[in-house]
Amino acid sequence: MAMKKLFIHLGNPKSASTLIQSYLDLNDTINIEYHGFRPRNNPNEWYKSQRINVILNRDLRIINRLYFKENLKYNIQYLNKLYNEAKNDIWISSENLSCRFTLEELCWNEKYERIRGLFSHLRPNYLIVYRNIYKTIKSIYKEYLKRGYNQDFLYFQKEVIELSDSNFLQSLMPIQMYKDLYNETNSSNRINFIFINEKDNHRNSIKLLNELQSIMSSFRQIEGKELLMNNSSHDLCDCEKIKESNLVNPGILDSLTLVENHRIYCQKPSNYISGLNEEIKWGKLKYRHKIIDLGLKIKNKIYSDNIKFTAEFKLFIDELKERDMSKINNLIPNELMHNLSGYWSEDD
């Protein structure tokens, strides 16, 4: 009998994470044992246990180093118990492990040190998913809008550049991420990456899941009709509408320091969470649909937010590409290199 394995899906955000998590949840107890985020309607069902919720959303993301070290022994004991009792491969998924999605979170380097401290003795296999960097950044902008961000895309691009040394961009540099993971594993066999090709359709879910299945040591073939999760971002024409609504109904913050409020809610007692079902869906705070009309006729106007990248931002992305590509060495697999041209190409 083959030795069971531990797989950790690190992210990236806005790269079909909900689809992957839905598939893992669907296969839980059948072919794998899944202990990550489960995209369900009921917040009480998001995680199998409060302990794994705390590990993924507090200890690996926001808690200070002192408290992390204090909890480390207890957390390792808990993870060892999960591993020893498992009959199949174990999968853990949290889309923001690879990324400092908001500035309240720890940076990737600190997160990675903690991931190594928790899991390295179990020799984990890592999975990281990429989509075209321009599409990713558009999706991140739309995600912030859904949560209360009220600035336009031009301002957003300026913030991304200004905060580039401390925001989500580090996780969007494939060569550097691969080298970081390789430094721990010393084996390309334990590093898995998937690049989403969106030329044929928006998410090409069947192809993505086929690639995911090829990584799993055992799996059940499922039909596309079983993929119930549809967590696509808002259409571009919605962006201005939501932004205007956020200005009228002030959201959370007006900068990229936006807090992921659903993670805070998830720490609350179950009787508190139960009253939030109408506000929360798929682990994300729903924006309020009501748009107040203050003479602007927001309800009836069709907006076409200028979701276009500036020349300055394109130049900035080119510089990021050069910085990442300069780190190429003979350890980088050809398959990864083959996908990089499409990853960095400008979004149409």
For each residue, the residues with C-beta under 8 A, 3 or more apart:
1:
2: 217
3:
4: 83 86 87 88 89 90
5: 89 90 123 125 217
6: 83 89 90 92 119 122 123 124 125
7: 89 90 91 92 124 125 126 127 192 215 216
8: 91 92 93 97 115 119 124 125 126 127
9: 17 20 21 24 36 91 92 93 94 95 127 128 129
10: 94 97 98 115 126 127 128
11: 15 17 94 95 96 97 98 99 128 129 171
12: 15 17 95 98 99 128 129 130 131 136 171 172
13: 17 95 96 99 101 136 140 143 168
14: 17 131 136 139 140 143 233
15: 11 12 95 129 130 131 136 196
16: 19 20 129 131 196 203 205 208
17: 9 11 12 13 14 20 21 93 95 129
18: 21 22 39 229 231 282
19: 16 22 23 203 205 208 209 227 229 231
20: 9 16 17 23 24 93 129 208 212
21: 9 17 18 24 25 36 37 38 39 93 95
22: 18 19 25 26 39 227 228 229
23: 19 20 26 27 209 212 222 227
24: 9 20 21 27 28 32 34 36 91 93
25: 21 22 28 34 38 39 40
26: 22 23 222 226
27: 23 24 30 31 32 34 219 220
28: 24 25 32 33 34 38
29: 33
30: 27 220
31: 27 88 89 216 218 219 220
32: 24 27 28 88 89 90 91 216 218 219
33: 28 29 82 86 87 88 89 90 91
34: 24 25 27 28 38 48 90 91 92 93
35: 47 48 49 52 82 90 91 92
36: 9 21 24 47 52 56 91 92 93 94
37: 21 46 47 56 93 94 95 283
38: 21 25 28 34 45 46 47 48
39: 18 21 22 25 46 229 231 282 283
40: 25 45 46
41: 45 277 281
42: 45 46 277
43: 46 262 265 266 273 276 277 280 283
44: 270 273 274
45: 38 40 41 42
46: 37 38 39 40 42 43 53 266 283
47: 35 36 37 38 50 52 53 56 266
48: 34 35 38 52
49: 35 52 53
50: 47 53 54
51: 54 55 75 78
52: 35 36 47 48 49 55 56 92
53: 46 47 49 50 56 57 266 267
54: 50 51 57 58 59 267
55: 51 52 58 59 60 75 78 79 118
56: 36 37 47 52 53 59 60 61 92 94 97
57: 53 54 60 61 62 94 263 266 267
58: 54 55 61 62 63 267
59: 54 55 56 63 67 68 71 75 114
60: 55 56 57 94 97 106 111 114 115 118
61: 56 57 58 96 97 105 106 111 263
62: 57 58 104 105 106
63: 58 59 67 68 71
64: 67 68
65: 68 69 110
66: 69 70
67: 59 63 64 70 71
68: 59 63 64 65 71 72 114
69: 65 66 72
70: 66 67
71: 59 63 67 68 74 75
72: 68 69 75 76 117 118
73: 76 77
74: 71 77 78
75: 51 55 59 71 72 78 79 118
76: 72 73 79 80 118 121
77: 73 74 80 81
78: 51 55 74 75 81 82
79: 55 75 76 82 83 118 119 122
80: 76 77 83 84 122
81: 77 78 84 85
82: 33 35 78 79 85 86 90
83: 4 6 79 80 86 90 122
84: 80 81
85: 81 82
86: 4 33 82 83 89 90
87: 4 33
88: 4 31 32 33 218
89: 4 5 6 7 31 32 33 86 216 217 218
90: 4 5 6 7 32 33 34 35 82 83 86
91: 7 8 9 24 32 33 34 35 36
92: 6 7 8 9 34 35 36 52 56
93: 8 9 17 20 21 24 34 36 37
94: 9 10 11 36 37 56 57 60 97
95: 9 11 12 13 15 17 21 37 98 99
96: 11 13 61 99 101 105 260
97: 8 10 11 56 60 61 94 111 115
98: 10 11 12 95 108 111 128 171 177
99: 11 12 13 95 96 105 108 168 170 171
100: 103 105 106 107 108 111 166 167 168 170 171
101: 13 96 105 140 168 260
102: 105 256 257 258 259 260
103: 100 163 166 167 256 257
104: 62 257 259
105: 61 62 96 99 100 101 102 111
106: 60 61 62 100 110 111 114
107: 100 110 111 166 170
108: 98 99 100 111 112 170 171 180
109: 112 113
110: 65 106 107 113 114
111: 60 61 97 98 100 105 106 107 108 114 115
112: 108 109 115 116 180
113: 109 110 116 117
114: 59 60 68 106 110 111 117 118
115: 8 10 60 97 111 112 118 119
116: 112 113 119 120 184
117: 72 113 114 120
118: 55 60 72 75 76 79 114 115
119: 6 8 79 115 116 122 124
120: 116 117 123 124 184
121: 76
122: 6 79 80 83 119
123: 5 6 120 185 190
124: 6 7 8 119 120 190
125: 5 6 7 8 190 191 192 215
126: 7 8 10 181 185 190 191 192
127: 7 8 9 10 192 193 194 212 215
128: 9 10 11 12 98 177 181 192 193 194
129: 9 11 12 15 16 17 20 193 194 195 196 208
130: 12 15 133 136 172 174 193 194 195 196 339 343
131: 12 14 15 16 135 136 139 195 196 198
132: 135 136 196 198 342 343 345 347
133: 130 136 137 172 317 320 343 344
134: 137 138 309 317 345 346 347
135: 131 132 138 139 198 347
136: 12 13 14 15 130 131 132 133 139 140 172
137: 133 134 140 141 160
138: 134 135 141 142 236 307 347
139: 14 131 135 136 142 143 233
140: 13 14 101 136 137 143 144 168
141: 137 138 144 145 149 153 156 239 307
142: 138 139 145 146 233 234 236 238 239
143: 13 14 139 140 146 147 233 284
144: 140 141 147 148 149 156 256 258
145: 141 142 148 149 234 239 242 243 246 287
146: 142 143 233 234 242 284 285 286 287
147: 143 144 251 252 258 260 261 284 285 287
148: 144 145 246 250 251 252 253 258 287
149: 141 144 145 156 243 246 251 252 253 254 255 256 258
150: 243 246 247 250 251 254
151: 155 156 159 243 254 255
152: 155 156 240 243 305 306
153: 141 156 157 239 305 306 307 308
154: 157 158 306 310
155: 151 152 158 159
156: 141 144 149 151 152 153 159 160 256
157: 153 154 160 161 309 310 312 313
158: 154 155 161 162
159: 151 155 156 162 163 255 256
160: 137 156 157 163 164 167 169 256 313
161: 157 158 164 312 313 316
162: 158 159
163: 103 159 160 166 167 256
164: 160 161 167 169 316 320
165:
166: 100 103 107 163
167: 100 103 160 163 164 170 256
168: 13 99 100 101 140 171 172
169: 160 164 172 173 320
170: 99 100 107 108 167 173 176
171: 11 12 98 99 100 108 168 177
172: 12 130 133 136 168 169 320
173: 169 170 176 177 320 323 324
174: 130 177 178 193 324 336 339 340 343
175: 178 179 324 325 327 328 332 336 340
176: 170 173 179 180 324 327
177: 98 128 171 173 174 180 181
178: 174 175 181 182 191 193 332 336
179: 175 176 182 183 327 329 331 332
180: 108 112 176 177 183 184
181: 126 128 177 178 184 185 190 191
182: 178 179 185 186 187 188 191 331
183: 179 180 186
184: 116 120 180 181
185: 123 126 181 182 188 190 191
186: 182 183
187: 182 190 191
188: 182 185 191 331 333
189:
190: 123 124 125 126 181 185 187
191: 125 126 178 181 182 185 187 188
192: 7 125 126 127 128 215
193: 127 128 129 130 174 178 336
194: 127 128 129 130 208 211 212
195: 129 130 131 339 342 343
196: 15 16 129 130 131 132 203 204 208
197: 200 204 207 342
198: 131 132 135 201 202 203 204
199:
200: 197 204
201: 198 204
202: 198 232
203: 16 19 196 198 208 232
204: 196 197 198 200 201 207 208
205: 16 19 208 209 224 227
206: 209 210 224
207: 197 204 210 211
208: 16 19 20 129 194 196 203 204 205 211 212
209: 19 23 205 206 212 213 222 227
210: 206 207 213 214
211: 194 207 208 214 215
212: 20 23 127 194 208 209 215 216
213: 209 210 216 219 221
214: 210 211
215: 7 125 127 192 211 212
216: 7 31 32 89 212 213 219
217: 2 5 89
218: 31 32 88 89
219: 27 31 32 213 216
220: 27 30 31
221: 213
222: 23 26 209 226 227
223: 226
224: 205 206 227
225:
226: 26 222 223
227: 19 22 23 205 209 222 224
228: 22
229: 18 19 22 39 282
230:
231: 18 19 39 282
232: 202 203
233: 14 139 142 143 146
234: 142 145 146 238 239 242
235: 238
236: 138 142 239 304 305 307
237: 240 241 302 303 304 305
238: 142 234 235 241 242 303
239: 141 142 145 153 234 236 242 243 303 305 307
240: 152 237 243 244 303 304 305
241: 237 238 244 245 291 298 303
242: 145 146 234 238 239 245 246 287
243: 145 149 150 151 152 239 240 246 247 305
244: 240 241 247 248 291 296 298 303
245: 241 242 248 249 287 288 290 291 292 298
246: 145 148 149 150 242 243 249 250 251 287
247: 150 243 244 250
248: 244 245 291 292 294 298
249: 245 246 288 290 292
250: 148 150 246 247
251: 147 148 149 150 246 254 287
252: 147 148 149 258 259 261
253: 148 149 257 258 259
254: 149 150 151 251
255: 149 151 159 258
256: 102 103 144 149 156 159 160 163 167
257: 102 103 104 253
258: 102 144 147 148 149 252 253 255
259: 102 104 252 253 264
260: 96 101 102 147 263 264
261: 147 252 264 265 285
262: 43 265 266 280 283 284 285
263: 57 61 260 266 267
264: 259 260 261 267 268
265: 43 261 262 268 272 273 276 280
266: 43 46 47 53 57 262 263 273
267: 53 54 57 58 263 264
268: 264 265 272 273
269: 272 273
270: 44 273 274
271: 274 275
272: 265 268 269 275 276
273: 43 44 265 266 268 269 270 276
274: 44 270 271 277
275: 271 272
276: 43 265 272 273 279 280
277: 41 42 43 274 280
278:
279: 276 285 286
280: 43 262 265 276 277 283 284 285 286
281: 41 284 286
282: 18 39 229 231
283: 37 39 43 46 262 280
284: 143 146 147 262 280 281
285: 146 147 261 262 279 280
286: 146 279 280 281
287: 145 146 147 148 242 245 246 251
288: 245 249
289:
290: 245 249
291: 241 244 245 248 298 299
292: 245 248 249 298
293: 296 297 298 299
294: 248 298
295:
296: 244 293 301
297: 293 300 301
298: 241 244 245 248 291 292 293 294 301
299: 291 293
300: 297
301: 296 297 298
302: 237
303: 237 238 239 240 241 244
304: 236 237 240
305: 152 153 236 237 239 240 243
306: 152 153 154
307: 138 141 153 236 239
308: 153
309: 134 157 313 314 317 346 347
310: 154 157 313 314
311: 314 315
312: 157 161 315 316
313: 157 160 161 309 310 316 317
314: 309 310 311 317 318 346
315: 311 312 318 319
316: 161 164 312 313 319 320
317: 133 134 309 313 314 320 321 344
318: 314 315 321 322
319: 315 316 322 323
320: 133 164 169 172 173 316 317 323 324
321: 317 318 324 325 344
322: 318 319 325 326
323: 173 319 320 326 327
324: 173 174 175 176 320 321 327
325: 175 321 322 328 340
326: 322 323
327: 175 176 179 323 324
328: 175 325 332 337
329: 179 332
330:
331: 179 182 188
332: 175 178 179 328 329 336 337
333: 188 336 337
334: 337 338
335: 338 339
336: 174 175 178 193 332 333 339 340
337: 328 332 333 334 340
338: 334 335 341
339: 130 174 195 335 336 342 343
340: 174 175 325 336 337 343 344
341: 338 344 345
342: 132 195 197 339 345
343: 130 132 133 174 195 339 340
344: 133 317 321 340 341
345: 132 134 341 342
346: 134 309 314
347: 132 134 135 138 309
348:
